[in-house]
């Protein structure tokens, strides 16, 4: 059984090279677009052996992009868990589809296939 008393939101591992990369970006004048984003997208595509890599400004917009890429719309249903950030269901609603909530397994907190 999982320890449900403390579920961390996330864990980051940031070293001095990461900090320097951020400082370099901030000093470059290119914060949200530009050559670093293109380089990042290219490296992501190479890493996953894909033809393209697409950077998003947040997890919420990445979910919206995924839903749009799947072509979901009115009449479609998406099974998800209610134990998640609101954006998970909101991206489904935003394209006109319907989120269907399924319960999770208590030992893993993953969607119960029977639900």
C-alpha positions as CSV (number, residue, x, y, z in Angstrom):
1,X,0.0,0.0,0.0
2,X,1.3,3.5,-0.9
3,X,2.1,6.0,1.8
4,X,-0.8,8.4,1.2
5,X,0.2,10.7,4.0
6,X,2.7,12.6,1.8
7,X,2.5,12.6,-1.9
8,X,5.0,15.1,-3.3
9,X,3.9,17.4,-6.1
10,X,7.2,16.9,-7.8
11,X,10.8,16.5,-7.3
12,X,13.4,18.6,-9.2
13,X,17.1,17.9,-9.6
14,X,18.7,21.3,-10.4
15,X,22.5,21.6,-10.6
16,X,24.8,24.5,-11.3
17,X,24.8,23.8,-15.0
18,X,21.0,24.2,-15.0
19,X,21.1,27.5,-13.1
20,X,23.8,28.8,-15.5
21,X,21.6,27.8,-18.5
22,X,18.7,29.8,-17.1
23,X,20.9,32.8,-16.4
24,X,22.3,32.6,-20.0
25,X,18.8,32.5,-21.4
26,X,17.6,35.4,-19.4
27,X,20.7,37.4,-20.5
28,X,20.1,36.5,-24.1
29,X,16.9,38.5,-24.6
30,X,15.1,35.4,-25.8
31,X,12.9,34.2,-22.9
32,X,9.8,32.6,-24.5
33,X,10.8,32.1,-28.1
34,X,14.0,32.0,-30.2
35,X,16.9,29.8,-30.9
36,X,17.0,28.0,-27.5
37,X,13.4,26.8,-28.0
38,X,14.2,25.5,-31.5
39,X,17.3,23.8,-30.1
40,X,15.3,22.3,-27.3
41,X,12.6,21.0,-29.6
42,X,15.2,19.5,-31.9
43,X,16.9,17.7,-29.0
44,X,13.6,16.4,-27.7
45,X,12.7,15.0,-31.1
46,X,16.1,13.3,-31.4
47,X,15.9,11.9,-27.8
48,X,12.5,10.2,-28.5
49,X,13.5,9.4,-32.1
50,X,10.6,11.5,-33.4
51,X,10.4,13.7,-36.5
52,X,9.3,16.7,-34.4
53,X,9.5,18.1,-30.9
54,X,7.1,20.8,-29.7
55,X,7.7,22.9,-26.6
56,X,4.8,24.2,-24.6
57,X,4.6,26.9,-22.0
58,X,3.0,24.7,-19.4
59,X,1.6,21.2,-18.7
60,X,-1.9,22.6,-19.3
61,X,-1.1,23.8,-22.8
62,X,0.7,20.6,-23.5
63,X,-2.5,18.7,-22.6
64,X,-4.5,21.0,-24.9
65,X,-2.1,20.4,-27.7
66,X,-2.3,16.6,-27.2
67,X,-6.1,16.7,-27.3
68,X,-6.1,18.9,-30.4
69,X,-3.6,16.5,-32.1
70,X,-5.9,13.6,-31.4
71,X,-8.8,15.4,-33.0
72,X,-11.1,15.0,-30.1
73,X,-14.4,16.9,-30.2
74,X,-18.1,16.8,-29.4
75,X,-19.3,13.2,-29.0
76,X,-16.0,11.9,-27.9
77,X,-15.4,10.6,-24.3
78,X,-12.0,10.5,-22.5
79,X,-11.5,8.3,-19.4
80,X,-9.4,10.0,-16.7
81,X,-9.0,10.1,-13.0
82,X,-10.5,12.7,-10.7
83,X,-7.3,12.6,-8.7
84,X,-5.4,15.0,-10.9
85,X,-4.9,18.6,-11.8
86,X,-8.0,20.4,-13.2
87,X,-6.3,20.8,-16.6
88,X,-6.7,17.1,-17.2
89,X,-10.4,17.4,-17.5
90,X,-10.5,21.0,-18.7
91,X,-8.6,20.2,-21.9
92,X,-11.2,17.5,-22.7
93,X,-14.0,20.0,-22.0
94,X,-12.2,22.7,-24.0
95,X,-12.4,20.7,-27.2
96,X,-16.0,19.8,-26.7
97,X,-15.5,16.2,-25.6
98,X,-16.7,14.7,-22.3
99,X,-14.4,13.6,-19.5
100,X,-15.4,10.3,-17.8
101,X,-14.0,9.8,-14.4
102,X,-12.8,6.4,-13.3
103,X,-11.8,5.5,-9.8
104,X,-8.2,4.6,-8.9
105,X,-6.6,1.6,-7.3
106,X,-5.7,2.3,-3.7
107,X,-2.3,0.6,-3.8
108,X,-1.0,2.4,-7.0
109,X,-3.3,5.4,-7.4
110,X,-3.5,4.4,-11.1
111,X,-6.9,4.2,-12.9
112,X,-8.7,1.0,-12.1
113,X,-9.3,-0.8,-15.4
114,X,-12.6,-2.2,-13.9
115,X,-13.8,1.3,-13.1
